[in-house]
């Protein structure tokens, strides 16, 4: 997640995405160091899935090597949110072990 935050510097809404990825880096870190109540990890898993659903592009044109259009940007952002949800799910798995 820290790597994801680092590569957002040239995005038009960079500060938003840097904050999102840093929050999820802290979620993973907390699962390792001092686990939170499971409900917080579940909330951190469900919220990005909801936003990814609404962020999903109208037509899938892939993620491409370059930013071709708005659909490409929305696809990348949606997939980033899905990765955040997966990191929360992994945090729950870490906590349960």
Contact map, one row per residue, 1 for C-alpha under 8 A:
1111100000000000000011011000000000000000000000000000000000000000000000000000000000010000000000000
1111110000000000000011001000000000000000000000000000000000000000000000000000000000000000000000000
1111111000000000000000000000000000000000000000000000000000000000000000000000000000000000000000000
1111111100000000010010000000000000000000000000000000000000000000000000000000000000000000000000000
1111111110000000111111000000000000000000000000000000000000000000000000000000000000000000000000000
0111111110000000010000000000000000000000000000000000000000000000000000000000000000000000000000000
0011111111000000000000000000000000000000000000000000000000000000000000000000000000000000000000000
0001111111100110110000000000000000000000000000000000000000000000000000000000000000000000000000000
0000111111100110010000000000000000000000000000000000000000000000000000000000000000000000000000000
0000001111110100000000000000000000000000000000000000000000000000000000000000000000000000000000000
0000000111111100000000000000000000000000000000000000000000000000000000000000000000000000000000000
0000000001111100000000000000000000000000000000000000000000000000000000000000000000000000000000000
0000000000111111100000000000000000000000000000000000000000000000000000000000000000000000000000000
0000000111111111110000000000000000000000000000000000000000000000000000000000000000000000000000000
0000000110001111111000000000000000000000000000000000000000000000000000000000000000000000000000000
0000000000001111111100000000000000000000000000000000000000000000000000000000000000000000000000000
0000100100001111111110000000000000000000000000000000000000000000000000000000000000000000000000000
0001110110000111111111000000000000000000000000000000000000000000000000000000000000000000000000000
0000100000000011111111100000000000000000000000000000000000000000000000000000000000000000000000000
0000100000000001111111110000000000000000000000000000000000000000000000000000000000000000000000000
1101100000000000111111111000000000000000000000000000000000000000000000000000000000010000000000000
1100100000000000011111111100000000000000000000000000000000000000000000000000000000000000000000000
0000000000000000001111111110000000000000000000000000000000000000000000000000000000000000000000000
1000000000000000000111111111000000000000000000000000000000000000000000000000000000010011000000000
1100000000000000000011111111100000000000000000000000000000000000000000000000000000000000000000000
0000000000000000000001111111110000000000000000000000000000000000000000000000000000000000000000000
0000000000000000000000111111111000000000100000000000000000000000000000000000000000000001001000000
0000000000000000000000011111111100000000000000000000000000000000000000000000000000000011001000000
0000000000000000000000001111111110000000000000000000000000000000000000000000000000000000000000000
0000000000000000000000000111111111110000000000000000000000000000000000000000000000000000000000000
0000000000000000000000000011111111110000000000000000000000000000000000000000000000000000001101100
0000000000000000000000000001111111100000000000000000000000000000000000000000000000000000001001100
0000000000000000000000000000111111100000000000000000000000000000000000000000000000000000000000000
0000000000000000000000000000011111110000000000000000000000000000000000000000000000000000000000000
0000000000000000000000000000011111111000000000000000000000000000000000000000000000000000000000100
0000000000000000000000000000011001111101100000000000000000000000000000000000000000000000000000000
0000000000000000000000000000000000111111100000000000000000000000000000000000000000000000000000000
0000000000000000000000000000000000011111110000000000000000000000000000000000000000000000000100000
0000000000000000000000000000000000001111111000000000000000000000000000000000000000000000000000000
0000000000000000000000000000000000011111111100000000000000000000000000000000000000000000000000000
0000000000000000000000000010000000011111111110000000000000000000000000000000000000000001101100000
0000000000000000000000000000000000000111111111000000000000000000000000000000000000000001100100000
0000000000000000000000000000000000000011111111100000000000000000000000000000000000000000000000000
0000000000000000000000000000000000000001111111110000000000000000000000000000000000001001000000000
0000000000000000000000000000000000000000111111111000000000000000000000000000000000011111100000000
0000000000000000000000000000000000000000011111111100000000000000000000000000000000001000000000000
0000000000000000000000000000000000000000001111111110000000000000000000000000000000001000000000000
0000000000000000000000000000000000000000000111111111000000000000000000000000000011011000000000000
0000000000000000000000000000000000000000000011111111100000000000000000000000000011001000000000000
0000000000000000000000000000000000000000000001111111110000000000000000000000000000000000000000000
0000000000000000000000000000000000000000000000111111111000000000000000000000010010000000000000000
0000000000000000000000000000000000000000000000011111111100000000000000000000111011000000000000000
0000000000000000000000000000000000000000000000001111111100000000000000000000010000000000000000000
0000000000000000000000000000000000000000000000000111111100000000000000000000000000000000000000000
0000000000000000000000000000000000000000000000000011111110000000000000000110110000000000000000000
0000000000000000000000000000000000000000000000000001111111000000000000000110010000000000000000000
0000000000000000000000000000000000000000000000000000001111110000000001110110000000000000000000000
0000000000000000000000000000000000000000000000000000000111110000000000100000000000000000000000000
0000000000000000000000000000000000000000000000000000000011111000000000100000000000000000000000000
0000000000000000000000000000000000000000000000000000000011111100000000110010000000000000000000000
0000000000000000000000000000000000000000000000000000000000111111000000110000000000000000000000000
0000000000000000000000000000000000000000000000000000000000011111000000010010000000000000000000000
0000000000000000000000000000000000000000000000000000000000001111100000011011000000000000000000000
0000000000000000000000000000000000000000000000000000000000001111111100010000000000000000000000000
0000000000000000000000000000000000000000000000000000000000000011111000000000000000000000000000000
0000000000000000000000000000000000000000000000000000000000000001111100000000000000000000000000000
0000000000000000000000000000000000000000000000000000000000000001111110011000000000000000000000000
0000000000000000000000000000000000000000000000000000000000000001011111010000000000000000000000000
0000000000000000000000000000000000000000000000000000000000000000001111111000000000000000000000000
0000000000000000000000000000000000000000000000000000000010000000000111111100000000000000000000000
0000000000000000000000000000000000000000000000000000000011111000000011111110000000000000000000000
0000000000000000000000000000000000000000000000000000000010011111001111111111000000000000000000000
0000000000000000000000000000000000000000000000000000000000000010001011111111100000000000000000000
0000000000000000000000000000000000000000000000000000001110000000000001111111110000000000000000000
0000000000000000000000000000000000000000000000000000001110010110000000111111111000000000000000000
0000000000000000000000000000000000000000000000000000000000000010000000011111111100000000000000000
0000000000000000000000000000000000000000000000000001001000000000000000001111111110000000000000000
0000000000000000000000000000000000000000000000000011101100000000000000000111111111000000000000000
0000000000000000000000000000000000000000000000000001000000000000000000000011111111100000000000000
0000000000000000000000000000000000000000000000000000000000000000000000000001111111110000000000000
0000000000000000000000000000000000000000000000011011000000000000000000000000111111111000000000000
0000000000000000000000000000000000000000000000011001000000000000000000000000011111111100000000000
0000000000000000000000000000000000000000000000000000000000000000000000000000001111111110000000000
1000000000000000000010010000000000000000000010010000000000000000000000000000000111111111000000000
0000000000000000000000000000000000000000000111111000000000000000000000000000000011111111100000000
0000000000000000000000000000000000000000000010000000000000000000000000000000000001111111110000000
0000000000000000000000010001000000000000000010000000000000000000000000000000000000111111111000000
0000000000000000000000010011000000000000110110000000000000000000000000000000000000011111111100000
0000000000000000000000000000000000000000110010000000000000000000000000000000000000001111111110000
0000000000000000000000000000000000000000000000000000000000000000000000000000000000000111111111000
0000000000000000000000000011001100000000100000000000000000000000000000000000000000000011111111100
0000000000000000000000000000001000000100110000000000000000000000000000000000000000000001111111110
0000000000000000000000000000000000000000000000000000000000000000000000000000000000000000111111111
0000000000000000000000000000001100000000000000000000000000000000000000000000000000000000011111111
0000000000000000000000000000001100100000000000000000000000000000000000000000000000000000001111111
0000000000000000000000000000000000000000000000000000000000000000000000000000000000000000000111111
0000000000000000000000000000000000000000000000000000000000000000000000000000000000000000000011111
